């Protein structure tokens, strides 16, 4: 058993770059009951500015926050949080949050995750090589999931501090972070690095989850690892699909997310310096 678990440790450590480990020292918000909780700020933009720190955060599940964690939420002055999970996920693991933080539910594309049919079909879906590719290139849920997020980013009054999350903080959350950072002017390679850093922040959870996935769903080690890995090619495929369908990501942000030139300028005014 120890040898079996050690193989997972070696696999996931090999996926973590030194830059991600170094980056964690300044970006990670350590929580007792949550992982992959980190500041999206601090990245340089292509026009020489920087995404403001201490405003936008991303995270995995928030259902196990401790009193100490909730105190930290208050200290971070977080006033809003976007929840990308569907109703079954929410019912199974309801968020713990202070009463002065406003929840914004954006479950598009996640409505059936966790229901009985989804669970029945999950084993077959996991065996499909195209499962992750389809998830990242199916743009159909994005408008209802992410446009209200951008509208809120532009319309928040007073404290704008916020966190967005799903269950692992990798897929739905990773796409949200990628779109936000691109809209703020961050280059693609930096965005891919931010996405891939989830492998560092979830390294311990991924080891346990991969082992459990093999036992529960009878899938091989490679399939389990692929499902849990934040592979930069996944988020690249999202951008590639957007460019294929809309010509440029700028066109997509304007036509689908409602971010015309004036709104992009305003967004960068609020969240870069």
C-alpha positions in Angstrom: 0.0 0.0 0.0 2.8 2.4 0.9 4.5 1.8 -2.4 1.2 2.3 -4.2 0.6 5.7 -2.6 4.2 6.7 -3.1 3.8 6.3 -6.8 1.1 9.0 -6.7 3.3 11.3 -4.7 6.1 11.0 -7.3 3.6 11.6 -10.2 2.2 14.7 -8.8 5.5 16.2 -7.5 6.8 15.8 -11.1 4.0 18.0 -12.4 4.9 20.9 -10.1 7.4 23.4 -11.3 9.8 25.3 -9.1 8.2 28.6 -10.1 4.8 27.3 -8.8 6.4 26.4 -5.4 8.2 29.8 -5.2 5.0 31.6 -6.3 3.0 30.0 -3.4 4.9 31.9 -0.8 3.3 35.2 -1.9 0.0 34.0 -3.4 -1.4 31.3 -1.2 -4.0 32.2 1.6 -3.5 29.4 4.1 -6.8 28.0 5.4 -7.5 25.2 7.8 -10.6 24.0 5.9 -10.0 25.0 2.3 -7.3 24.4 -0.3 -6.3 26.1 -3.5 -7.3 29.5 -1.9 -5.0 32.1 -3.5 -4.8 35.7 -4.7 -5.2 36.3 -8.4 -3.4 39.6 -8.1 0.2 40.5 -8.6 0.6 39.4 -12.2 2.1 41.8 -14.7 0.0 42.9 -17.6 1.2 43.3 -21.2 1.0 47.1 -20.9 3.3 47.3 -17.9 0.7 47.4 -15.1 -0.1 44.9 -12.4 -3.3 43.1 -11.3 -4.1 44.5 -7.9 -3.4 42.3 -5.0 -5.8 41.6 -2.2 -9.0 42.0 -4.2 -9.7 38.9 -6.3 -9.3 35.4 -4.9 -9.9 31.9 -6.2 -10.5 28.8 -4.2 -11.7 25.2 -4.1 -14.7 24.1 -1.9 -15.6 26.3 1.0 -17.8 23.9 3.0 -15.2 23.1 5.7 -14.1 26.6 6.7 -13.3 26.8 10.4 -14.0 29.8 12.7 -10.4 30.8 12.2 -10.9 30.7 8.4 -14.0 32.8 8.6 -12.1 35.3 10.7 -9.5 35.4 7.9 -12.3 36.0 5.4 -13.3 39.0 7.4 -9.7 40.2 7.6 -9.4 39.9 3.8 -12.5 42.1 3.6 -14.2 39.7 1.2 -17.7 40.9 0.5 -18.9 38.7 -2.4 -18.3 35.1 -3.5 -19.2 33.4 -6.8 -20.2 29.8 -6.5 -20.0 27.9 -9.8 -21.3 24.6 -8.4 -24.7 23.0 -9.3 -27.5 22.4 -6.8 -26.6 18.8 -6.0 -23.0 19.8 -5.2 -24.3 22.7 -3.0 -26.8 20.4 -1.2 -24.0 17.9 -0.5 -21.4 20.4 0.6 -23.0 23.8 1.5 -20.6 26.7 1.9 -19.7 28.0 5.3 -19.4 31.7 5.1 -19.9 34.8 7.3 -23.3 36.5 7.1 -21.9 39.7 5.6 -20.5 38.0 2.5 -23.0 37.9 -0.4 -23.3 34.7 -2.4 -23.8 34.8 -6.2 -24.8 31.5 -7.6 -23.7 30.7 -11.2 -24.4 27.0 -11.8 -24.6 27.0 -15.6 -23.3 23.7 -17.0 -23.2 22.2 -13.5 -26.9 21.6 -13.0 -26.7 17.8 -13.2 -23.3 17.2 -11.5 -23.9 14.9 -8.6 -27.4 13.7 -9.5 -28.1 9.9 -9.7 -27.9 9.7 -13.5 -24.6 11.7 -13.6 -23.1 9.4 -11.0 -24.2 6.3 -13.0 -22.7 7.7 -16.2 -19.6 9.0 -14.6 -17.7 5.8 -14.8 -18.2 5.6 -18.6 -17.4 9.3 -19.0 -14.2 8.9 -17.1 -13.1 6.2 -19.5 -13.5 8.5 -22.5 -10.3 10.2 -23.6 -12.4 13.1 -24.9 -14.1 13.9 -21.6 -11.8 16.7 -20.4 -11.4 18.0 -23.9 -15.1 18.3 -24.3 -15.4 20.1 -20.9 -12.9 22.7 -21.8 -14.0 23.3 -25.4 -17.8 23.3 -24.8 -18.4 27.1 -24.6 -22.2 26.8 -24.3 -22.4 27.2 -20.5 -19.9 30.0 -20.4 -22.2 32.9 -21.1 -24.6 32.2 -18.2 -21.8 31.1 -15.9 -19.3 34.0 -16.5 -21.1 37.0 -18.0 -22.9 37.8 -14.7 -19.5 37.6 -13.0 -18.0 40.3 -15.2 -21.2 42.4 -14.8 -20.7 42.1 -11.0 -17.0 43.0 -11.2 -18.0 46.2 -13.0 -20.9 47.1 -10.8 -19.7 46.3 -7.3 -19.8 49.3 -4.9 -17.5 50.0 -2.1 -15.4 47.0 -1.2 -14.8 44.9 -4.3 -13.0 42.0 -2.6 -14.3 38.7 -3.7 -13.6 35.0 -4.1 -14.9 32.6 -6.7 -14.9 28.8 -6.4 -16.2 25.4 -7.5 -15.4 22.1 -5.9 -11.8 21.5 -6.7 -11.0 25.1 -7.8 -9.5 23.7 -11.0 -11.9 23.5 -13.9 -14.8 26.0 -13.7 -12.7 28.2 -11.4 -9.7 27.8 -13.6 -11.6 29.0 -16.7 -13.0 32.0 -14.7 -9.5 33.0 -13.6 -8.2 32.7 -17.2 -10.9 34.9 -18.6 -10.5 37.5 -15.9 -6.7 37.6 -16.2 -7.0 37.9 -20.0 -9.5 40.7 -19.8 -7.1 42.5 -17.4 -4.3 42.3 -19.9 -2.2 39.3 -18.6 -0.4 37.3 -21.3 -1.4 33.7 -22.1 1.7 31.9 -20.8 1.2 33.6 -17.4 -2.4 32.6 -17.4 -1.5 29.0 -18.2 1.0 29.0 -15.3 -1.7 30.3 -12.9 -4.0 27.5 -14.1 -1.3 24.8 -13.8 -0.3 26.0 -10.3 -3.4 24.1 -9.0 -1.2 21.0 -9.2 0.8 22.6 -6.4 -2.0 23.8 -4.3 -4.0 20.6 -4.5 -1.0 18.2 -4.5 -2.1 16.3 -1.3 -5.8 16.2 -2.1 -5.0 15.0 -5.6 -3.0 12.0 -4.3 -5.9 10.9 -2.1 -8.6 11.6 -4.7 -6.8 9.7 -7.5 -6.4 6.6 -5.3 -10.1 6.9 -4.3 -11.2 7.4 -7.9 -9.5 4.2 -9.0 -11.2 2.2 -6.2 -14.7 3.8 -6.6 -15.0 4.0 -10.4 -12.7 1.2 -11.5 -10.6 3.4 -13.7 -6.8 3.1 -14.3 -4.2 5.3 -12.7 -3.6 7.3 -15.9 -7.3 8.2 -16.3 -7.5 9.2 -12.6 -4.5 11.4 -12.9 -5.7 13.0 -16.1 -9.0 14.0 -14.5 -7.3 15.6 -11.5 -4.3 17.1 -13.3 -4.4 20.9 -14.1 -2.8 20.3 -17.5 -2.1 23.6 -19.2 -3.2 22.1 -22.5 -6.8 22.0 -21.1 -6.9 25.8 -20.6 -5.1 26.3 -23.9 -7.9 24.3 -25.6 -10.4 26.7 -24.2 -8.6 29.7 -25.7 -8.1 27.8 -29.0 -11.8 27.0 -29.2 -12.7 30.6 -28.5 -10.3 31.8 -31.2 -11.6 29.2 -33.6 -15.2 30.3 -33.1 -14.8 34.1 -32.6 -11.5 35.0 -34.3 -10.0 36.5 -31.2 -10.5 36.3 -27.4 -11.2 40.1 -27.5 -14.1 39.5 -29.8 -15.4 36.8 -27.5 -15.2 39.0 -24.4 -17.0 41.7 -26.3 -19.7 39.7 -28.0 -20.4 37.1 -25.3 -19.2 38.5 -22.0 -20.4 42.0 -22.8 -17.0 43.6 -22.4 -16.7 46.3 -25.0 -13.8 48.6 -25.2 -15.2 51.0 -22.6 -15.9 48.2 -20.1 -12.5 46.7 -20.6 -11.0 50.1 -19.7 -13.2 50.4 -16.7 -12.4 46.8 -15.5 -8.7 47.5 -15.8 -9.1 50.8 -13.9 -10.7 48.9 -11.0 -8.4 45.9 -10.9 -5.0 46.9 -12.2 -2.6 49.6 -11.2 
